[in-house]
Amino acid sequence: MANETHSPDSIAVAERVRELMSRHGIGKRQQTTELCRILDLSFSQGHRKLRGNSPWTLSQIKKVAEVFDEPAAQLFGAQSLDPGVVGAVAQEALFCVGATEIACTAWVGAALEPGNRPEFVAYSRLGQWRVARHDSALYQSAYEVHKIEIYPRRAETDKPAIAVVDDDRASADNLRDYLERSGFTAVAIYGLAAFTEQLQTQVFDGVIIDWLFGAQTSAAAIRAVRASENPDAPIFVLTGELLTGKASESEISQVIRDYDVACYEKPARMAILVADLSKRLNRP
């Protein structure tokens, strides 16, 4: 999975959202779950957003503020805005340049007065704010624009992030590729040590893990997932060694009971595995 960049704006908004939730009695460990509920995000996506690793849209900021009945301006840090936009209201809009329309955030001020000729004006058409240069055209109910922000489009996946853990690289890669084709974001991790290290900094929506890694089992790694920031992530254990006796049926049964995991024999029927995973993640 590609590393995320940290935008100062995203980090600042995330900090204010965490502070807002804390003021409303939502504990640190419950904040990601609550944000996912409010914005209908996967756990991994909510986790990235609350840490400023994922950009915030204006509608997301407004929705969080509305749920807690607080002004959205405080999540923008309105007190630190440029003096020129004080009194203006941030609106999602389309920046119109000829036939091109670019999504933007516009700080819309007061209605235009006769003789007032700002560089840009905003007007509403069919419920959508539009921003254009003031070119002497007559706009009905036009407003002065104080500031326009345009961000390059960034691919922000809303696909659940799935870890595929196996020391057999070919098996891990094949399953990762199948998951990617099935609408998930998947990462192949080759070994228990590498998976344990990734768990320190990354959250997964689901984990598919082999049972045997040499003389070790994945029991400790499964316990680590259940103690992670997303302890409810569905876990699937894969094994091809039950018939050979290398894998202990009693040990796997105990892990299933203790940690609510599913077990599939290798080679896994990928379509059935993905259907089960989708159901547990409430995906169509």
PAZAPA-4460 file (N, C-alpha, C; in steps of 0.05 Angstrom, whole numbers, plus 32768, in hexadecimal, padded with zeros to 4 digits):
% residues 284
    n_x    n_y    n_z   ca_x   ca_y   ca_z    c_x    c_y    c_z   seq   type   mol
   8011   7FE8   8000   8000   8000   8000   8012   8019   8000     1      M     A
   800B   802C   7FEF   801C   8044   7FEC   801B   8054   8005     2      A     A
   8032   8061   800B   8033   8073   8022   8021   808B   801D     3      N     A
   8015   8096   8032   8003   80AD   802F   8014   80C6   8035     4      E     A
   800D   80DC   8027   8019   80F5   802D   8009   8104   8043     5      T     A
   8016   8114   8052   8009   8122   8068   8005   813F   8060     6      H     A
   7FED   8148   805B   7FE7   8164   8055   7FE4   8173   806F     7      S     A
   7FF0   818A   8072   7FED   819A   808A   7FCF   81A0   808F     8      P     A
   7FC0   81A6   807A   7FA3   81AC   807E   7F95   8193   8088     9      D     A
   7F9A   817C   807D   7F8D   8163   8086   7F94   815D   80A3    10      S     A
   7FAD   8161   80AA   7FB6   815B   80C5   7FA8   816E   80D9    11      I     A
   7FA6   8188   80D1   7F99   819B   80E3   7F7B   8195   80E7    12      A     A
   7F6E   818E   80D1   7F51   8187   80D4   7F4E   816E   80E5    13      V     A
   7F5F   815A   80E0   7F5E   8141   80F0   7F61   8147   810E    14      A     A
   7F74   8158   8114   7F79   815F   8130   7F60   816C   813D    15      E     A
   7F53   817D   812E   7F3B   818B   8138   7F24   8178   813B    16      R     A
   7F21   8164   8128   7F0C   8151   812A   7F10   813F   8143    17      V     A
   7F29   8137   8148   7F2F   8127   8160   7F28   8136   8179    18      R     A
   7F30   8150   8179   7F2A   8160   8191   7F0B   8163   8195    19      E     A
   7EFD   8167   817F   7EE0   816A   8180   7ED4   8150   818C    20      L     A
   7EDC   8139   8182   7ED2   8120   818C   7ED8   811C   81AA    21      M     A
   7EF0   8123   81B2   7EF7   8121   81CE   7EE6   8132   81E0    22      S     A
   7EE0   814A   81D6   7ECE   815C   81E6   7EB2   8150   81E9    23      R     A
   7EAA   8140   81D6   7E90   8134   81D7   7E90   8118   81E3    24      H     A
   7EA6   8112   81F1   7EA7   80F9   8201   7EAD   80E0   81F1    25      G     A
   7EB7   80E2   81D9   7EBE   80CB   81C9   7EDC   80C5   81CE    26      I     A
   7EE1   80AD   81D9   7EFD   80A6   81E0   7F0E   80A2   81C7    27      G     A
   7F28   80A3   81CB   7F3B   80A1   81B5   7F37   8088   81A5    28      K     A
   7F32   8071   81B2   7F30   8058   81A3   7F15   8055   8194    29      R     A
   7F02   8066   819B   7EE8   8065   818E   7EE5   807A   8178    30      Q     A
   7EF8   808C   8175   7EF5   80A2   8162   7EF5   8099   8145    31      Q     A
   7F06   8086   813E   7F06   807D   8123   7EEC   8070   811B    32      T     A
   7EE2   805F   812D   7EC9   8051   8128   7EB2   8065   8125    33      T     A
   7EB2   807A   8135   7E9D   808E   8134   7E9F   809E   8119    34      E     A
   7EB7   80A5   8111   7EBB   80B3   80F8   7EB2   80A2   80E1    35      L     A
   7EB8   8088   80E1   7EB0   8076   80CC   7E91   8074   80CA    36      C     A
   7E84   8075   80E1   7E67   8074   80E2   7E5B   808E   80D6    37      R     A
   7E67   80A5   80DD   7E5D   80BE   80D3   7E61   80C2   80B5    38      I     A
   7E78   80BA   80AB   7E7F   80BF   808F   7E7D   80A6   807E    39      L     A
   7E75   8090   8089   7E72   8077   807A   7E8C   806F   806D    40      D     A
   7EA1   806D   807D   7EBC   8066   8074   7EC3   804A   807D    41      L     A
   7ED6   803D   8070   7EE2   8025   807B   7EF4   802D   8093    42      S     A
   7EFA   801A   80A4   7F0A   8021   80BC   7F25   802C   80B4    43      F     A
   7F32   8020   80A0   7F4D   8029   8098   7F4C   8046   808D    44      S     A
   7F36   804C   807E   7F34   8067   8073   7F2F   807B   8089    45      Q     A
   7F1D   8074   809C   7F18   8086   80B3   7F31   808A   80C3    46      G     A
   7F41   8075   80C7   7F5A   8077   80D6   7F6D   808B   80C9    47      H     A
   7F70   8089   80AE   7F82   809B   80A0   7F78   80B8   80A2    48      R     A
   7F5E   80BB   80A0   7F53   80D6   80A0   7F57   80E3   80BB    49      K     A
   7F53   80D4   80D1   7F57   80DF   80EC   7F74   80E5   80F3    50      L     A
   7F86   80DB   80E3   7FA3   80E1   80E7   7FAD   80F4   80D3    51      R     A
   7F9C   80FF   80C2   7FA4   8113   80AF   7FB2   8108   8097    52      G     A
   7FB1   80ED   8093   7FBE   80E1   807C   7FAC   80E1   8063    53      N     A
   7F93   80E9   8066   7F80   80E9   8051   7F71   8104   804F    54      S     A
   7F6D   810F   8037   7F61   8129   8035   7F44   812A   803E    55      P     A
   7F3C   8140   804A   7F21   8145   8053   7F12   8155   803E    56      W     A
   7EFA   814D   8037   7EEA   815E   8025   7ED9   8171   8037    57      T     A
   7ED0   8186   802A   7EBF   819A   8039   7EA6   818C   8043    58      L     A
   7E9A   817B   8034   7E81   816E   803D   7E86   815C   8054    59      S     A
   7E9D   814F   8055   7EA4   813E   806C   7EA7   814E   8085    60      Q     A
   7EB5   8165   8083   7EB9   8176   809A   7E9E   8180   80A4    61      I     A
   7E8D   8189   8092   7E73   8193   809A   7E62   817D   80A7    62      K     A
   7E64   8165   809D   7E53   814F   80A8   7E5C   8149   80C4    63      K     A
   7E76   8148   80C9   7E7F   8143   80E4   7E76   8159   80F7    64      V     A
   7E78   8172   80EF   7E70   8188   80FF   7E52   8187   8105    65      A     A
   7E42   8180   80F1   7E25   817F   80F5   7E1D   8169   8109    66      E     A
   7E2A   8153   8108   7E24   813C   811A   7E28   8145   8137    67      V     A
   7E3C   8155   813C   7E42   815E   8157   7E37   8179   815D    68      F     A
   7E27   8184   814B   7E1A   819E   814E   7E2E   81B4   8155    69      D     A
   7E43   81B4   8146   7E58   81C9   814A   7E5D   81D6   812F    70      E     A
   7E67   81EF   812F   7E6C   81FD   8116   7E83   81F0   8106    71      P     A
   7E7F   81ED   80EC   7E94   81E1   80DC   7EAD   81F3   80DA    72      A     A
   7EA9   820D   80DF   7EC0   8220   80DC   7ED6   8219   80F0    73      A     A
   7ECF   820E   8107   7EE4   8208   811A   7EF6   81F0   8111    74      Q     A
   7EEB   81DF   8100   7EFB   81C9   80F5   7F0D   81D3   80DF    75      L     A
   7F06   81E8   80D2   7F18   81F5   80BE   7F2E   8205   80CD    76      F     A
   7F29   820B   80E6   7F3C   821D   80F3   7F37   8239   80EA    77      G     A
   7F1D   8241   80EA   7F16   825B   80DE   7F25   8272   80EB    78      A     A
   7F2E   826F   8104   7F3C   8285   8111   7F57   828A   8104    79      Q     A
   7F61   8277   80F4   7F7B   827B   80E7   7F78   8281   80C9    80      S     A
   7F60   8285   80C0   7F5C   828B   80A4   7F67   82A7   809D    81      L     A
   7F6C   82AB   8083   7F75   82C5   807A   7F61   82DA   8081    82      D     A
   7F6A   82F2   808A   7F57   8307   8091   7F43   830D   807A    83      P     A
   7F4B   8309   8061   7F3A   830F   804B   7F22   82FE   8048    84      G     A
   7F21   82E6   8056   7F0A   82D4   8053   7EF9   82D4   806C    85      V     A
   7EFF   82E4   807F   7EEE   82E6   8097   7ED2   82EF   808F    86      V     A
   7EBE   82E0   8098   7EA3   82E6   8090   7E99   82D7   8078    87      G     A
   7EAB   82CB   8069   7EA3   82BA   8052   7E9D   829E   805C    88      A     A
   7E8E   828F   804C   7E86   8274   8053   7E92   8261   803E    89      V     A
   7E9F   824C   8047   7EAA   8238   8035   7E94   8228   8028    90      A     A
   7E95   8225   800E   7E81   8216   7FFF   7E8F   8203   7FEB    91      Q     A
   7E84   81EB   7FE8   7E8E   81DA   7FD2   7E83   81E6   7FB8    92      E     A
   7E94   81E9   7FA4   7E8B   81F6   7F8C   7E99   81EB   7F73    93      A     A
   7E91   81F4   7F5C   7E9E   81EE   7F43   7EAB   8208   7F38    94      L     A
   7EC5   8206   7F33   7ED4   821D   7F28   7ED2   821B   7F0A    95      F     A
   7EC5   822D   7EFD   7EBE   822B   7EE1   7ED2   823C   7ED1    96      C     A
   7EE1   822F   7EC0   7EF4   823C   7EAE   7EEE   8233   7E91    97      V     A
   7EDF   8244   7E82   7ED6   823C   7E68   7EC2   8225   7E6C    98      G     A
   7EC8   820F   7E5D   7EB6   81F7   7E5F   7EC0   81E4   7E75    99      A     A
   7ED6   81EB   7E83   7EE1   81D9   7E97   7ED5   81E0   7EB3   100      T     A
   7ECE   81CC   7EC2   7EC4   81CF   7EDD   7ED5   81BF   7EF0   101      E     A
   7EE1   81CD   7F04   7EF4   81C1   7F16   7EE8   81C3   7F33   102      I     A
   7EE7   81AC   7F41   7EDD   81AD   7F5C   7EEF   81BE   7F6E   103      A     A
   7EE4   81CE   7F7F   7EF3   81E0   7F90   7EE4   81E6   7FA9   104      C     A
   7EF2   81F3   7FBC   7EE5   81FF   7FD3   7EE7   821D   7FD0   105      T     A
   7ED0   822B   7FD1   7ED0   8248   7FCE   7EC6   8255   7FE7   106      A     A
   7ED3   826B   7FF0   7ECA   827A   8006   7EB8   8291   7FFB   107      W     A
   7E9E   828D   7FFF   7E8A   829F   7FF3   7E82   82B4   8008   108      V     A
   7E84   82CD   7FFE   7E7D   82E4   8010   7E62   82EF   800B   109      G     A
   7E60   8309   800C   7E46   8317   800A   7E3D   8319   7FEE   110      A     A
   7E23   831E   7FEA   7E18   8322   7FD0   7E24   833A   7FC3   111      A     A
   7E28   8339   7FA8   7E34   834F   7F9A   7E22   8368   7F9B   112      L     A
   7E2F   837F   7F9F   7E21   8398   7F9E   7E26   83A5   7F83   113      E     A
   7E14   83B6   7F7A   7E17   83C4   7F60   7E32   83D2   7F5F   114      P     A
   7E41   83CD   7F49   7E5B   83D9   7F45   7E72   83CA   7F51   115      G     A
   7E6C   83B5   7F60   7E81   83A5   7F6C   7E8B   8391   7F58   116      N     A
   7EA5   8390   7F52   7EB0   837F   7F3E   7EC8   836E   7F49   117      R     A
   7EC2   835A   7F59   7ED8   8349   7F63   7EE2   8338   7F4C   118      P     A
   7EFA   832C   7F50   7F05   831C   7F3A   7EF5   8303   7F35   119      E     A
   7EEA   82F6   7F4B   7EDA   82DE   7F48   7EBF   82E2   7F56   120      F     A
   7EAB   82D5   7F4B   7E90   82D5   7F57   7E86   82B9   7F5A   121      V     A
   7E74   82B5   7F6D   7E67   829B   7F70   7E49   829F   7F6C   122      A     A
   7E3D   828B   7F60   7E20   828B   7F5D   7E16   826E   7F5E   123      Y     A
   7DFD   826B   7F65   7DF2   8250   7F68   7DE0   8249   7F50   124      S     A
   7DE5   8231   7F46   7DD4   8227   7F30   7DCC   820B   7F36   125      R     A
   7DB2   8206   7F38   7DA7   81EC   7F3E   7DB3   81E0   7F57   126      L     A
   7DB6   81F1   7F6B   7DC0   81E8   7F85   7DDE   81E4   7F86   127      G     A
   7DED   81EB   7F71   7E0A   81E7   7F70   7E18   8202   7F6E   128      Q     A
   7E2A   8208   7F81   7E3A   8221   7F7F   7E4D   821F   7F68   129      W     A
   7E4F   8235   7F5A   7E62   8237   7F43   7E72   8251   7F47   130      R     A
   7E8B   8250   7F3F   7E9D   8267   7F42   7EA8   826D   7F26   131      V     A
   7EA8   8287   7F1F   7EB2   828F   7F05   7EBE   82AB   7F07   132      A     A
   7ECE   82B2   7EF3   7ED8   82CE   7EF2   7EC1   82E1   7EED   133      R     A
   7EC4   82F9   7EF9   7EB0   830E   7EF5   7EB6   831A   7ED9   134      H     A
   7EA6   8313   7EC5   7EAC   831B   7EAA   7E96   832D   7E9F   135      D     A
   7E89   833C   7EB1   7E73   834E   7EAA   7E59   833F   7EA3   136      S     A
   7E5A   8324   7EA4   7E41   8315   7E9F   7E2E   831A   7EB7   137      A     A
   7E15   8318   7EB2   7E01   831C   7EC8   7DFB   8302   7ED5   138      L     A
   7E04   8300   7EEF   7DFE   82E8   7EFE   7DE8   82EF   7F12   139      Y     A
   7DD3   82DF   7F13   7DBE   82E4   7F26   7DC7   82DC   7F41   140      Q     A
   7DC4   82EE   7F54   7DCB   82E8   7F70   7DE8   82DF   7F72   141      S     A
   7DFB   82EF   7F67   7E17   82E9   7F68   7E23   82F3   7F82   142      A     A
   7E38   82E5   7F8B   7E46   82EC   7FA4   7E64   82EE   7F9F   143      Y     A
   7E70   82FE   7FB0   7E8C   8302   7FAF   7E9B   82E9   7FB9   144      E     A
   7EB1   82E2   7FAB   7EC1   82CB   7FB3   7EDB   82D6   7FBF   145      V     A
   7EE1   82CE   7FD8   7EF9   82D7   7FE6   7F11   82C5   7FE1   146      H     A
   7F0C   82AB   7FDE   7F22   8298   7FDC   7F18   827F   7FCE   147      K     A
   7F2A   8273   7FBE   7F23   825B   7FAF   7F3A   8247   7FB5   148      I     A
   7F33   822E   7FBC   7F47   8219   7FC0   7F41   8203   7FAD   149      E     A
   7F55   81FB   7F9D   7F52   81E5   7F8A   7F68   81D1   7F91   150      I     A
   7F60   81B8   7F95   7F73   81A3   7F9C   7F75   818F   7F85   151      Y     A
   7F8D   8186   7F7E   7F8F   8171   7F69   7F7F   8159   7F72   152      P     A
   7F72   814C   7F5F   7F63   8134   7F66   7F76   811F   7F70   153      R     A
   7F6F   8113   7F88   7F80   80FE   7F93   7F6F   80E5   7F95   154      R     A
   7F7B   80CF   7F8E   7F6D   80B6   7F8F   7F6B   80AD   7FAC   155      A     A
   7F53   80B1   7FB7   7F4F   80A9   7FD3   7F3C   8091   7FD3   156      E     A
   7F48   807A   7FD8   7F39   8062   7FD6   7F26   805F   7FEE   157      T     A
   7F0E   8056   7FE8   7EFC   804E   7FFE   7EFA   8030   7FFF   158      D     A
   7F0D   8022   7FF2   7F0D   8005   7FF3   7F19   7FFB   800D   159      K     A
   7F0D   7FE7   8019   7F19   7FDC   8032   7F36   7FD2   802D   160      P     A
   7F47   7FD7   8041   7F63   7FCE   803F   7F66   7FB3   804C   161      A     A
   7F70   7FA0   803D   7F73   7F84   8046   7F90   7F7C   8046   162      I     A
   7F99   7F70   805C   7FB4   7F66   805E   7FB4   7F48   8057   163      A     A
   7FC5   7F40   8045   7FC9   7F24   803E   7FE4   7F1B   8047   164      V     A
   7FE5   7F0A   805C   7FFE   7F04   8069   8006   7EE7   8064   165      V     A
   801C   7EE3   8057   8025   7EC7   8050   8043   7EC9   804A   166      D     A
   8052   7EB4   8051   806E   7EB4   804A   8073   7EA8   802F   167      D     A
   805E   7E9E   8022   805F   7E95   8006   8057   7EAD   7FF5   168      D     A
   806B   7EB9   7FE9   8066   7ED2   7FDA   8052   7ECE   7FC3   169      R     A
   8054   7EB8   7FB5   8042   7EB3   7F9E   8025   7EB2   7FA8   170      A     A
   8020   7EA3   7FBE   8005   7EA1   7FC8   7FFA   7EBC   7FD2   171      S     A
   800B   7ECB   7FE0   8003   7EE5   7FE9   7FFD   7EF8   7FD2   172      A     A
   800E   7EF8   7FBE   800A   7F0A   7FA7   7FF1   7F02   7F97   173      D     A
   7FEC   7EE8   7F94   7FD4   7EE0   7F85   7FBA   7EE8   7F93   174      N     A
   7FBA   7EE5   7FAD   7FA2   7EEC   7FBC   7F9F   7F0B   7FBD   175      L     A
   7FB5   7F19   7FC0   7FB4   7F36   7FBF   7FA8   7F40   7FA5   176      R     A
   7FB2   7F35   7F8F   7FA8   7F3D   7F74   7F8A   7F37   7F71   177      D     A
   7F81   7F20   7F7B   7F65   7F1A   7F79   7F54   7F2D   7F89   178      Y     A
   7F5D   7F34   7FA1   7F4F   7F47   7FB1   7F4D   7F62   7FA4   179      L     A
   7F63   7F6B   7F97   7F64   7F84   7F89   7F4F   7F84   7F72   180      E     A
   7F4E   7F6E   7F64   7F3A   7F6C   7F4E   7F1E   7F6B   7F59   181      R     A
   7F1B   7F64   7F72   7F00   7F61   7F7E   7EF7   7F7A   7F8D   182      S     A
   7F07   7F90   7F8A   7EFE   7FA9   7F95   7F09   7FB0   7FB1   183      G     A
   7F1F   7FA3   7FB9   7F2C   7FA9   7FD2   7F47   7FB5   7FCD   184      F     A
   7F51   7FC3   7FE1   7F6D   7FCB   7FE1   7F7C   7FB6   7FF2   185      T     A
   7F8F   7FA8   7FE6   7F9C   7F92   7FF3   7FBA   7F96   7FF3   186      A     A
   7FC7   7F8C   8008   7FE4   7F8E   800A   7FEE   7F72   8012   187      V     A
   8002   7F68   8003   800E   7F4E   800A   8025   7F53   801D   188      A     A
   8025   7F44   8033   803A   7F47   8048   8047   7F2B   804C   189      I     A
   8061   7F2A   8048   806F   7F10   8047   807C   7F09   8062   190      Y     A
   806B   7F00   8075   8076   7EF6   808E   806A   7F04   80A6   191      G     A
   806D   7EF7   80BD   8061   7F01   80D6   806F   7F1A   80E0   192      L     A
   8089   7F1B   80DE   8097   7F32   80E9   808F   7F4B   80D9   193      A     A
   808D   7F49   80BF   8086   7F60   80AF   8069   7F69   80B5   194      A     A
   8058   7F55   80BA   803C   7F5C   80C0   803A   7F6A   80DC   195      F     A
   8048   7F60   80EF   8049   7F6C   810A   8053   7F88   8109   196      T     A
   8067   7F8D   80F8   8072   7FA8   80F5   805D   7FBB   80E8   197      E     A
   804F   7FB1   80D4   803B   7FC2   80C6   8024   7FC9   80D9   198      Q     A
   801D   7FB6   80EB   8007   7FBB   80FD   800C   7FD3   810F   199      L     A
   8025   7FDA   8113   802C   7FF1   8124   8024   800C   8118   200      Q     A
   8022   800D   80FE   801D   8026   80F1   8005   8026   80DE   201      T     A
   7FFA   800F   80D9   7FE5   800D   80C5   7FCD   7FFD   80CF   202      Q     A
   7FB6   8005   80C7   7F9D   7FF8   80CF   7F91   7FEA   80B7   203      V     A
   7F88   7FD1   80BA   7F7C   7FC2   80A5   7F5E   7FBD   80AB   204      F     A
   7F4E   7FBC   8096   7F32   7FB5   8099   7F2E   7F97   809A   205      D     A
   7F41   7F88   8091   7F3F   7F6B   8092   7F5A   7F5E   808F   206      G     A
   7F5E   7F46   8099   7F77   7F38   8098   7F73   7F1B   808F   207      V     A
   7F83   7F13   807B   7F83   7EF7   8072   7F9F   7EED   8077   208      I     A
   7FA2   7ED9   8088   7FBD   7ED1   8091   7FC0   7EB3   8091   209      I     A
   7FD7   7EAA   8088   7FDE   7E8E   8089   7FE1   7E85   80A6   210      D     A
   7FDE   7E6C   80AB   7FE0   7E62   80C7   7FFD   7E5C   80CF   211      W     A
   800B   7E4E   80BD   8026   7E46   80C4   803B   7E57   80B5   212      L     A
   804F   7E60   80C5   8066   7E6F   80BB   807E   7E61   80C6   213      F     A
   8087   7E4C   80B8   809D   7E3B   80C2   8093   7E2D   80DB   214      G     A
   80A1   7E30   80F1   8099   7E23   810A   8085   7E34   811A   215      A     A
   807F   7E4C   8111   806D   7E5E   811F   8050   7E5C   8113   216      Q     A
   803D   7E62   8124   8022   7E66   811A   801B   7E84   811B   217      T     A
   8005   7E8B   810F   7FFD   7EA7   810E   7FEC   7EAF   8126   218      S     A
   7FEB   7E9F   813B   7FDA   7EA4   8152   7FE1   7EBF   815F   219      A     A
   7FFB   7EC5   8163   8003   7EDE   8170   7FFC   7EF6   815E   220      A     A
   7FFE   7EF3   8144   7FF7   7F09   8132   7FD9   7F0E   8133   221      A     A
   7FC9   7EF9   8135   7FAC   7EFC   8137   7FA5   7F0A   8151   222      I     A
   7FB3   7F03   8167   7FAE   7F12   8180   7FB5   7F2F   817D   223      R     A
   7FCB   7F35   816E   7FD3   7F51   816A   7FBD   7F60   815B   224      A     A
   7FB1   7F54   8147   7F9B   7F61   8138   7F84   7F68   814B   225      V     A
   7F7D   7F55   815C   7F67   7F59   816F   7F6D   7F6E   8184   226      R     A
   7F87   7F74   8187   7F8F   7F89   819A   7F96   7FA3   818C   227      A     A
   7F92   7FA4   8171   7F99   7FBC   8162   7F83   7FD1   8162   228      S     A
   7F87   7FE6   8153   7F73   7FFC   8152   7F59   7FF3   8146   229      E     A
   7F5A   7FDE   8135   7F42   7FD3   8129   7F3F   7FB6   8131   230      N     A
   7F37   7FB2   814A   7F37   7F96   8155   7F21   7F85   8149   231      P     A
   7F0D   7F91   813C   7EF7   7F82   8130   7EFB   7F7A   8113   232      D     A
   7F13   7F80   8109   7F18   7F79   80ED   7F14   7F5B   80E8   233      A     A
   7F06   7F53   80D3   7F03   7F36   80CE   7F1E   7F29   80C7   234      P     A
   7F23   7F12   80D2   7F3C   7F03   80CE   7F36   7EE8   80C2   235      I     A
   7F45   7EE1   80AD   7F42   7EC7   80A0   7F5C   7EB9   80A2   236      F     A
   7F5C   7EA1   80AD   7F74   7E90   80AF   7F74   7E7C   8098   237      V     A
   7F8A   7E7A   808A   7F8C   7E67   8074   7FA1   7E51   807C   238      L     A
   7F9B   7E38   8076   7FAE   7E23   807B   7FAB   7E0C   8067   239      T     A
   7FC1   7E01   805F   7FC0   7DEA   804E   7FCD   7DD2   805B   240      G     A
   7FD0   7DD3   8076   7FDF   7DBE   8084   7FCE   7DAE   8098   241      E     A
   7FB4   7DB1   8097   7FA3   7DA1   80A9   7FA5   7D83   80A3   242      L     A
   7FA4   7D7C   808A   7FA5   7D60   8082   7FC1   7D53   8087   243      L     A
   7FD6   7D64   8085   7FF1   7D59   808A   7FF7   7D57   80A7   244      T     A
   7FE7   7D64   80B8   7FEC   7D63   80D5   8000   7D78   80DF   245      G     A
   800B   7D88   80CC   801E   7D9D   80D5   800F   7DB3   80E4   246      K     A
   7FF6   7DB8   80DC   7FE5   7DCC   80EA   7FD4   7DBE   80FE   247      A     A
   7FD3   7DC8   8116   7FC3   7DBC   812B   7FA6   7DC5   8129   248      S     A
   7F94   7DB3   8125   7F78   7DB9   8124   7F6E   7DC5   813E   249      E     A
   7F78   7DBB   8154   7F6E   7DC5   816E   7F78   7DE2   8172   250      S     A
   7F90   7DE9   816A   7F9A   7E04   816D   7F8A   7E18   815C   251      E     A
   7F85   7E10   8143   7F75   7E21   8132   7F59   7E24   813D   252      I     A
   7F4D   7E0F   8147   7F32   7E10   8153   7F32   7E24   816A   253      S     A
   7F47   7E23   817A   7F48   7E35   8191   7F4A   7E52   8189   254      Q     A
   7F59   7E58   8174   7F5C   7E73   8169   7F41   7E7C   815E   255      V     A
   7F33   7E6B   8151   7F19   7E72   8146   7F06   7E79   815C   256      I     A
   7F06   7E6A   8172   7EF4   7E70   8189   7EFC   7E89   8197   257      R     A
   7F16   7E8D   819C   7F20   7EA3   81AC   7F1F   7EBE   819D   258      D     A
   7F24   7EBE   8183   7F28   7ED7   8174   7F15   7EDB   815D   259      Y     A
   7F01   7ECA   815B   7EEC   7ECD   8147   7EF8   7ED0   812B   260      D     A
   7F07   7EBC   8123   7F13   7EBB   8108   7F05   7EA6   80F8   261      V     A
   7F07   7EA8   80DD   7EFE   7E94   80CB   7F16   7E84   80C0   262      A     A
   7F12   7E6B   80B9   7F28   7E5B   80B0   7F20   7E4F   8094   263      C     A
   7F33   7E52   8082   7F30   7E46   8067   7F48   7E34   8061   264      Y     A
   7F43   7E1D   8054   7F5A   7E0C   804C   7F65   7E16   8032   265      E     A
   7F7F   7E13   802F   7F8C   7E19   8016   7F8A   7E02   8003   266      K     A
   7F8A   7E07   7FE9   7F87   7E21   7FDD   7F6A   7E2C   7FE1   267      P     A
   7F69   7E45   7FEA   7F4F   7E51   7FF0   7F3F   7E56   7FD7   268      A     A
   7F25   7E51   7FD9   7F13   7E58   7FC3   7F0F   7E77   7FC5   269      R     A
   7F1D   7E85   7FB4   7F1F   7EA2   7FB7   7F04   7EB0   7FB5   270      M     A
   7EF2   7EA7   7FA3   7ED8   7EB4   7FA0   7EC8   7EB1   7FBA   271      A     A
   7EC9   7E9A   7FC7   7EBB   7E95   7FE0   7EC7   7EA5   7FF6   272      I     A
   7EE2   7EA6   7FF7   7EF0   7EB6   800C   7EE9   7ED3   8009   273      L     A
   7EE9   7EDE   7FF1   7EE3   7EFB   7FED   7EC5   7F00   7FF4   274      V     A
   7EB4   7EEE   7FED   7E97   7EF1   7FF4   7E93   7EF2   8012   275      A     A
   7EA1   7EE1   8021   7EA0   7EE1   803E   7EAB   7EFB   8049   276      D     A
   7EC2   7F04   803F   7ECF   7F1D   8047   7EBC   7F34   8042   277      L     A
   7EB0   7F36   802B   7E9E   7F4C   8024   7E86   7F4C   8037   278      S     A
   7E7C   7F35   803D   7E65   7F34   804F   7E6C   7F3F   806B   279      K     A
   7E83   7F37   8075   7E8C   7F40   808F   7E91   7F5E   8090   280      R     A
   7E98   7F69   8079   7E9E   7F86   8078   7E85   7F96   806E   281      L     A
   7E6F   7F88   806C   7E56   7F94   8063   7E58   7FA2   8048   282      N     A
   7E66   7F95   8036   7E69   7F9F   801B   7E57   7F8F   8008   283      R     A
   7E4C   7F9C   7FF4   7E3A   7F8E   7FE1   7E4A   7F7A   7FD1   284      P     A
***
